[in-house]
Amino acid sequence: MKFIGNTLDVAKFLDRKIKFNEVIKSISTDTRSLKKDSLFIAIKGKNFDGNDFVNDALAKGSNVVIADNKRFKNNKNKRIIYVNNSIKALRKISNNIIKNYLGNVIAITGSNGKTTTTNIIGKTLKNNSKTLKNFNNEIGMPLSLMNASSDSKNLIFEIGASKFKDIDYLSKILKPNIGVITNIGNSHLESLKNINGVFQVKSEIVKNIKKNGFLIVPNDNRKHLSAWRKMRSDITIISFGMNSDSDFHPTDIKIKSNGLSFLASSRLLEKTIKISTSLEGYHNIKNILSAFAVHYCLGQNLQHFSKSIRISKLDNLRQIKHKWLKGSTLIDDSYNANPDSTKKSIDLLSNYNKKTVLLLGDMLELGTFKKKLHKEIGEYAKSKGIDKLIAFGELTKHSIEAFGKNGIFFNDEAKLKNYLRKNITSKNVILIKGSRGMKMERFIDV
């Protein structure tokens, strides 16, 4: 049973009177995906106003609508609930859900690995509800919560940030028992300025963890780890990483093109736990360790974690593998990119014995570091033995310059597609990567 399963649930969590009780099968902020018996929430954005589609939502079968345009303030339609601000209404509903929830809340943030870690926990932890898709902002996270099962003993949420105070806003709603920071990397530098800004915004989660709760953090940077330890004395800090002084670290690592295995080791455990999974890539070791630490903090059976991750279908959620042109292998990592996630993708690609091709689009929102960081990617791809770098977009010119021989730059979509059709063969494995705004998925269907 979902937290919001009928109109009376809306009334309860919004503190409003609704005199009729009808089922709510889905919740949406977009009338294009609206279904019958839904709750429609009208959100006003920069380029659209959901209030303009209220009547359309009702015509499509919405049982109740939340709207914040003043023209609905004194409306007589019992299905339209007027609020001063729809996003604040989402926050109020979410606050009231969490206030009455007795189970565990796990919140995951970080520059990379949030979605993968969230899904690992979701696949291995019993009786849980987790983030829908990648709904991790001030609109998406409340929607995930409202759609979660009220019978779940564990709620797992990915929370993202593009600017300061984003993580504070979301974690203040969730009040997690366990907060996870997957890593601190070069992301959203246009608004966060530098790595210290990234550390600051991701660390906003710390103050909102419940007393006697847990903070799970990477042991990549001693300065960061020391700072986290000083932030709270009433929560337990657990570290994970490749270093043996991490609370959880790997030994006996084996990386293959169809998965990986290692032993999860810790001074906190009586013995090591064998981990074997279909997840690919060295970077996923840390994602697995952070999920493993969540199980430990919850007092779960760690052998159950080992069995669950081994038998679960855990494809790389952002690195989806297909058979492609002329029998080649395509790794679709086109969803998004920043310098750190791109390096991890290059690491993954370098594990393959075929002729490797990286098709790279611009990495956006890097502020004053954009040229330097694109150059570093070209240098990194070359150092990892990538056979060919194909670049698209203005900033990737710097990557091509650094990569040198076998680097090819395109600024014409049609010409790039034609090149792929003519030159990719069964001997190639090609990985496509770029920021969301570059829409690199356009090069998959050539």
Buried (B, 14 or more C-beta within 10 A) or exposed (E): EBBBBBBBBBBBBBEBEBEEEEEBBBBBBEBEEBEEBBBBBBBBEEEEBBBEBBEBBBEBEBBBBBBBBEEBEEBEEEBBBBBEEBBEBBBBBBBBBBEEBEBBBBBBBBBBBBBBBBBBBBBBBEEBBBBBEBBBBBBBBBBBBBBBBBEBBBBBBBBBBEEBEBBBBBBBBBBBBBBBBBBBBBBBBBBBBEBEBBBBBBBBBBEBBBEEBBBBBBBBBEEBBEBBEEEBEEBBBBBBBBEEEBBBBBEEEEBEBEBBBBBBBBEEEEEBBBBBBBBBBBBBBBBBBBBBBBBBBBEBEBEEBBBBBBEBEBEBBBBBBEEBBEEBBBBBBBBBBBBBBBBBBBBBBBBBEBBBBBBBBBBBBBBEBBEEBBBBBBBBBBEBEBBBBBBBBEBBBBBBBBBEEEBBBBEEEEEBBEBBEEBBEEEBBBBBBBBBBBEBBBBBEE
